[in-house]
Amino acid sequence: MVARAFPPFFPVGHSIRVIKFIKYLPALGWEPVVLTVDASKEYETLRKVGSETLLLEVNSDLVIHRTRAGDPSLAYLEKEEAFGRKNWLLGLLTKNFARIRRWVLWNLLLPDRALSWMPFAVSRGRKVVKNEEIDLIFATCPPHSATLVGAFIKLFTGKPLILDFRDDWIDTPWHRSKPAIIRWVDRAMEKWVVGMADKVILVTEWSKRAFQNRYPSQPKDKFILISNGCDLGDFASLNEKFTAPPKSKFTVVHAGSLNISTVWGRSPAGLFQAIQKIIQENPDLKEKINFVFAGDLPDEFQKMAKEMGLSEVIQGVGHLPHDEVLHLIKSADLLLAVNYEGWDTLIPGKIYEYWAVGGAPILLLSCLGAAADFIEEHKLGFTVDPYDVEGIQENILNIYEQWEKDTPLKINTEGVEAFDRKSLTGQLAQVLSTLSKEEK
């Protein structure tokens, strides 16, 4: 299992899917072996916060091969900065060297800066396949350079390759933001790795259709849907332990991080404008509504809320332990999900947890696409464009009015079992078994 982002590093969303596969595969006859980066250091794109506990979910005898990341470590960057503070000349040289390094990492390494890991990963991967009698290669992305790692290991070993696309690579805001020549290179690389793969796993129907349409010469059954989901075992004791807090306010909860980016943006600007309008038009609601953000709420957004006079109704609680997040979700009267702007093939992973907890409806701020279809299909709530201020305002007020009448809207958990991580791992095990039989 080729997974660059792996505990104890920060990108929890990247790690959860592969960790849950690893957790349940042994009972289905498969022994995972992990290829990832060295965890003795931290890096600019890999921090050790937030996912350490995930390792407790897998067998302690899990074999993990860790290699050099190819990225400068935080310790190195701190030394570089300290070196530059010695005098103005060294400061100038150090600053220019750092600029050149960042430019190279972001502009010359394609498809992404994690390509710097590839030489170390491929070298170790070849040895692991040989020494540990590996039957199949499973590479999860992003970073999309992990697909190149998997493809080259297959090239050198001949073992079947499965690519697991958690997020799309081509025809996305991230891809479209690049210069034409880079987009051409990306397309060529994706075409090559898809051709090398024996199976390509996608997490939404929208993604699956996009790949099938992009590669009509490939067998349609090469592309397989294994969605994201949640581990229902995490929710087993929630109802038993949960005690509903006394309700003095209508509580809206967003569980997950918001971020500032031109291509991976999740902005609450439209939401904040809607909240401001609600308060301006209904001043008494200022004392009755509370918006709680668990996860990263960047300083820029906190400043925005303060300037808009919303500090009293918007509360950022930062990162919380998972069980506390689940209790917060369970106690909410409305749940917010904000999709990445322009990513029509994505479904925010938090939606599955919202559904599994059961209770409050979901207000999804998203363009039309896979997530909006999912909300509608399973009757989980409502979808509004993230910048449709009046639409957001109307939905919040409608749900609030139902709460005020003591007839709150609720969602049904029926059907969520199809998205249990254990069941999804069973689907992966079937793919593994099929390829293994074909190989023999």
N, C-alpha and C positions, 0 to 999 in steps of 0.2 A: 504494500500500500504506500504509494508515493504521495506524501502530504507535507508540503513545506511548512504550513502553519499548523502546529501541533502543540498541545500542552507541554510545558507551562506557559506558552506565549499567549499574548493578549487576544488575538482575533477569535473570540469565542464562537462567533457565527461560523467561521471557517472550520473550527475544530469539532463542533458538536456532531455533525453528520458522520464524520469518519470514526469518531469515538464510539458512537452508538452502533455503527456497523461492527466495530471491533468487539464491543460488549456482547453482542448476540450471535456473532458468526460461529464461535467455538461449539455452541450447542447444536449447530446445524452442520457440523462436520468439517469446518474450515478453520485453519489456524492462521491468523493474520501475523505478518511480519512487517514492521513499519520502517520506512526510509524517510528521514526528516533532517532538520538542521540541528547543529550543536546547541544545547541548552545551557551551557556554562556561561554564556554571555547574553547580553541584550543588544538589539539592533534598532536602527531608526524605524523600521517597519515591523519589528517584532518585539513587543514589550512583555514582561512577565507580570501581568496583572489580570486577574479575572478568570483564568481557566485552569488554575492548578488543581482544583477539586475534581475536574473531569477525569484525571488519571486514576482517581480512586474507584471509578466505575468499571475499570477493566482489570483483567487478571494481573496480579503482581509479576507473573512470569512472562508477560508480553515482551517479545523481543523487539527492541527499538534500536535501529542503526542511525546514529547521528553523525553528520559530516560538517565540515566547514560551510558557512553560509555564503561566503564570497562577498558579503556586505561588511563595511566597517562597523565595528562594535561601538556601543555607546562609550565604553571605556576609552577606546582609541580616539573618538571624537572629542571627549573631554580633555585628553592629553594634548590633542592638536590645538584646541582652543587655549589651553593654558600656555602652550609654547608660543602662540601668537601674541600673548599679553606681555612677553618679556621686553619687547621694544617695538617701535613703530614700523621698522623695516620687516621684522619677522611677522608682525601683525598683517602687513600688506601682502607678504608672500603667502602666508597661511590662508588669508581670506580668498585670494585669487585661486590658490590650489583647491580650496573647498568648493569654489564656484565651478571650476572645471570638472571636478569629480562629480558634483551633483548633475551638471549638464550631461556628462557621459552616461551616468546611471539612468537618467530619465529620457534621454534622446537617442542614444546609440544602442542600448540594450533592448532588443525586441524579442518578444512582444512586451516585456516589462522588465523592470530592474532585477527581479528575482532570477533572471537568466544567469546572473553571476553564480548561482548555486549549481547550475547544470553540470559543469565539468566534474565537480566533486560528487554529485548525486549519481551521475551515470557511471563513473568509475567504481563507486562503492556498490551501486545497484547490480552491475555485472557480477561482482564477486558474491553478493548475497544470493543471487539467483543460482549460481553454481554451487556454493558451499552449503546452502540450506534447502536445496532441492525444491525451489519455488516452482509452482505449477502455473500460476497466472500473475499478471501484472495489473494492478489497479491504480490509476493516477487520478487524483481529484484536483480540480481547479475552480477558481483562480487561486494563485497566479497562473496564468495560462501557459507560462513557460514550463509548468509541471507536466503539461501534455507532451512537450518536446522531450523531457526527461524520460517519460514512459515510452515514447516512440523509439528513442535511441536505445534504451535497454532492450526493447523487443528486437530492434535491428541487430543487436549484438548477441542476443541469446535465443531468438526464435520463439520465445514464449508468447502465448496469446495476451492481447492488451485490451483492457477496458478503460475508457475515458469517462470520467464523471464530471459533467459540467454543472457546477452549482449556480454559476452565472454565465450568461452568453458572452461570446468574444466578439463576433462580427455583428454589424448592423445594430450597434448600441450607441448611446450618447458618448461613451468612452471611446469607441472606435471612430465615430463620426467626427470627433474633435481633433483627430490627427491629420497631418498633411496627407495629400493624395498618395505620395510614394510609400508612406508608412502604412496606409490603409491597404495598398496593394500587397505589401510584404505580409501583413497580418492575414489577408485572405489566402495568400499562397501557403503560409504556415499552417493555417487551420485546415485547408484542403489536404495538405500532406498528412497531418496527424490523424485526421478522420479516415483517410485512405489506409493508414497503417493500423488503425484500431480494428479489433474484431467486433466490439460492441461499443456504442456510445450511449451513455445514460444522461437523460435530461430530467429536470425537476418539475417542469410544467408542460402542459399540452401545447401551449404557445411556442415554447422552445423546441419541442419535438417537431412540430409542423415547420418551424423555421429551418431546422436542419434538413428535414426531408425535402423541402422545396429548394434549398440551396445546393443539395447534392442529389439530384434526381437519378444519377447513374449508380448510386450506391443502393444496395438492397434496403427496402423500407424497414425490414425487421432488424437491421443493424442498429436502429435508433429506438431506444427503450425508455419508457417513462417510469422512473422511481422517484416519487415526489419527496419533498421535505415533509417533516411531521413533528411529532413530539413523543416523548417517552411517557406513556400513560402510567407507568410505574411511579413516576415522580408525583402523580396526582392522587395516588391511591388513598393516602391518609389525610389529604387536604380537608375533605368535608368533615372528617371526624374531629380534627384539631381546630377547625375554623370556628371562631365565634364572631358573629357580625358586630362591628362596633356601633355604638349609638349614633344615629344619623341626624346630624344637625345641618349638614351641607350636602349638596349634590356634588359628588366626587367624580371627576373625569381623570382617567389614568392613561399615561403613555409610558409603556415599558420598553425601553430600548434607547439607543443613542441617536441623536440628531447630529448632522454634520454639515460643514460648509465646503462645497466643492462645485466646480462648474459642470462636472460630469457624474459625480456621485453625491449630488446634493439632496439633503432631506431638510427642507427649511420650513419652520412654523410661521413664516411671515403672514401668509393668508389666514391661518388659524388665529394668530394674535390680533389681526385686524378685525376678524369676526368677533372675538372676545371683547375687544374694545367697543365695537358697535353695540353688543349685547348690554354692556355695562352703561354705556351712554344713554341708550334708549330705555333701560330698565335699571335705574340706579340702585334699587333695593336688592337686586341680585348680587351685588358686590359682596354682600355678607352671606350669600346662600350658595355660591358656586366656588369650587376649588379645583384647580387643574394641577395634577401631580406628575412630574417628569422623573422617572427612575432611569438612570443611565446618563450618558454625556449630554449636557445642555450647555453648549459652548458659550464662552463669555460674551461673544457678539450677540447671541440670542437673549442672554440674560440682560444685557444692556438695552436691547430693543424693547424687552418687556418693561423695563424700568422707565424708559423714555415715553412709552405709551401709557404709563400710569397703571400697569397691570401687576406690579410687584406683590400686591396683597392677595391676588387670586391665582398667581402662578408660583408653584413651589417646585424647586429642583432638589431632589434628595440624593442625587449621585448614584453610584453603583451599590446595589444591595445584594446580600446573599440570595441564592435562587429561591429558597423557601419563603423569604420575606417578600420577594417580588410576587410570588404566587398568591400570598395572602393579600397583598395590595391589589392585585388583579381581581381576586374574589370579592373584595370589599367595594369595588368600583360600581358606579351607576352607569357609566359610559366608558368604553375603551377606545383609545385612539391608536391608529396605525398610519404611519406616513411612509409612502413608498418612495424609492429613488425616482427623481424626476426624469420622465421620458423612458423609463425601463418597462416597456409593456409586457415583457416576458417573465417578469419577476413576481413572486408572491412573498411578502415579508414573512420571515419565519415566525415572528411573534404571533401572527394570526392563528396558527395551529394551537399555541398555548392558550390564547384567549378562548378559543372554542372548547378546548379540553377542560378548562376551569369551569365553564358554563356560567350563565348568569347574564351579565350586562351585554348589550348589543355593541357592535363594533362600528365606529365611524372611520372609514378608510379614506385617506386623502391620497388620491392616485389618478393618473391618466387611465383611460380605458385600456384593458388588457387582461392578462392572466389573473391578477389579483381581484380586479372588479368582477370578473366572471365567477371567481371562486366564492366571493362574498354573496353574489346573487344566487348561485346554484345551491348553496347550502343554507341560505336564508340566515346569514350571520349578522346582517345590519345594512349599512348604507355606504355608498361610495360617492364622493364629491371631488371635483378637480381641486388640487391643493391651493389654487389661487381664486377659486369661486367664493369670495367672501360672503355673499348673500346666501349661497347654498349651504355653506358651513354653519352660518348663523341660524338659518332656518332649521337645520337638522338638530343642532344642539338644543334649541329652544323647544322643539317638538318633543324630544326625549325628556327634557327637563319637566315639561308640563305633565307628561305621563307620571313622572316620579312624584311631582307635587300633588297629584291626585291620588297618590298611593296605589297606582296601577302601573308600576314600572315595566318597561319592555324587557323581555328575557329571551335568550336564545336557547335552543335545544342542542344537547350534546350528541344526539343520535347521529351516527355515521362517522364520528371522529375516530372510531376504532380502526377504520381503514387506513388511517394516517399514523398509527402507532409505530414507533421506531422498530419494535420487534417484528411486526408484520412486514414493514418495508425491508428489513434485513432479510426476511424470508424470500422476498422477491429477488434480492441481490444473490442470495445463495442459489436460487434456481438458475440464474444467469451463469454463475460460476460453474455449477454442475454441468450445464449444457455445453459450455466451452471446453470443460475438462474432458467430457466424453468424446467430443469432436476431435480433440487433440490426440486422444489415445487411439 
